[in-house]
Amino acid sequence: MLEATNLFFNRAADHLELSDKLRTVLQTPRRVVRVEIVTESDEGEILHHLGYRVQHNTIRGPMKGGLRFHPSMDEDHAASLASLMTWKTAVVDIPYGGAKGGINCDPSKLSKAELHRITTTFVELIREIIGPTIDIPAPDVNTNGEIMAWIMDEYSKYYGFSPAVVTGKPVDLFGSLGREEATGRGVMYALEEYLKQDERTLADVSVAIQGFGNVGSHAARLIAERGGRIVAVSDISGGIANDKGIDVPALLTWIGENQVVQGFPGADQIDGAEVLTYKADVLIPAALEDAITADNAEQVQAEVVVEAANGPTTPDAHDILHRRDITVIPDILANAGGVTVSYFEWSQNIQQFRWELERVNQELERIMRRSYADVALLAKNNGLDLRTAAFVLAIKRVGKAAAARKSLGHLLPKSLLD
Ligand code: NAD
């Protein structure tokens, strides 16, 4: 996965004519940490996991990025996702660098007590390298507000009351109103901006969504509330489709009772992979990386792919979609709503002042629409696709901050600073 992120980075670096040395400086993580997490199962057996935190860049502020609990979590994933966080926070111009981490565990096979022990042991092992002004974790795949609350609690045992050490906390425990749905809401704004070009709205399009967790389910609900027709949805259990439009509130109720989309009575059951190539105007991958590959990109029927997940499109697939005139709204723009409201949460924690939901959503909307416009303009003026343009914008912002902060301006190329 790191290879793909670096390849996309290098396309922007080519455009900016960056030297090999500068590329190495910008791509190399500042710190890579791996810890061994040894805990006890409920049955009294030894549980062994590896935890990771990769801290990519601090030029624009303290580092920020999610924690993923998934069997596939490893250093390569953490490094790739950490790098994406540096560029993402720069695209939306919030004052952070990038980090990412997680644990190579499968939460579906762990009891809550086991998950709690694993999480708090992880915090004990990485507590010296995280903190409200150093590195602020947040939820990602298979982590949620409850786990963020455990992290805050464990960290606060060592350092005193520290709500700003993590974001995505429950609203009852210093979380921000609007954080849980923020990534999905941001995806919706990005899609609205794309449709605006042809004076269309969400009510004019059909949408297929892969992944129905935090991001996918909120994106589906918000798009459907504005008249969008959600025609296909998948999760780990399989896919469902209904060309007349899936009743999203009914599906959410179904999931509340049955956990997975499979079996939902208001739609046909289809293969999970079919959702990616389903006949819909919009495709939203909102699960894991490498969903759209050279194997299925030719069959994608959507006119636009909104990358709600991180790294869902491989470079080969990106090029196939580009050749087929399918627009890709890249992850570092499309899913930046989550980290944006995490920034609001962190600011609220530091000020100990809660914002109203209306203010959170207004500020998020402003940042997402402005960021889309910035990227789209740069793409248009330079004949670039949206992904390369987003990377160019981000690299320039990091370059300008480095020049100002480290007095490095005389060593950096003009292309980075104009
Ligand atoms: P989540 O754990 O809440 O949900 C993941 C969903 O993907 C689940 O519905 C799961 O069943 C589904 N899934 C997993 N494997 C699948 C497969 N092979 N086919 C179809 N569905 C599959 O995770 P999330 O927080 O919604 O994150 C989803 C993606 O969005 C990730 O790439 C994550 O990095 C990215 N993201 C999340 C946030 C956030 O705020 N949570 C912010 C930015 C980006």
Residues whose N, C-alpha, C, O or C-beta is under 5 A from the ligand:
A	BS01	NAD	P139 D140 V141 N142 T183 Q210 G211 F212 G213 N214 V215 G216 S234 D235 I236 G272 A286 A287 L288 A308 A309 N310 N335 G338
